[in-house]
Amino acid sequence: MTQPAEYKAYLVDLDGTLYRQKPVQLAMALELILFGIHRIPWLRAFRKEHEKIRHEARETGAAFEPSPFRAQLSRTAEKLGVSEEKLERVVMSWMFERPGKWLKRARNEPLLAELRSFRAQGGRTALVSDYPATQKLAALGERDVFDLVVANGETDGLTRLKPAPDGYLLAASRLGIPPEQCLVIGDRTDADGLAAERAQMGFRLIG
């Protein structure tokens, strides 16, 4: 695909892209061992279901109403034999609320600076995430760096995970920018990279 020399929109992944994931994972692993060891099987099952849903979307094009996040909660709760409400409280606490205190220490400062500069020059930006993003973005202190947030479990009509191109195409549409003038920035070639290819957008891998 021929890529334009200059993009009008940057569409950015969250986890592993806006912040370094490994330090946060290590800190949360220690916190779980100390204060929530009995929740580890639940969280592992929840994450495993996420990848299963991703695989289904990739292999069959399956869509999940009202969102993949709700399907992930429902399927995991059923397998664990617990209520969906109780599982959701545990997931929100350990995956979205508690990690917040570590996120600022692991920020991808060069990328955030680039995004601010890009916007100052008239570029448009969107965050596109396969998980709810509001709490983590607030913890990073960078909500204002994005014109738009498209997040699984928070954005209506988003029914497939990456590598389905839906989230990136929705972001481009809402920004009013043609797909070929959008650059996807993410940390997974099998998710962000393939989604960008399917959306006919450029792609930059964050290592």
Secondary structure, DSSP 4 states (H G I P E B T S, - for coil): ----SS-SEEEE--BTTTB-HHHHHHHHHHHHHHH-GGGHHHHHHHHHHHHHHHHHHHHH----SS-HHHHHHHHHHHHHTS-HHHHHHHHIIIIIITTHHHHGGGB-HHHHHHHHHHHHTT-EEEEEESS--HHHHHHHT-GGG-SEEEETTTSTT----TTSSHHHHHHHHHHT--GGGEEEEES-IIIIIHHHHHHT-EEEE--
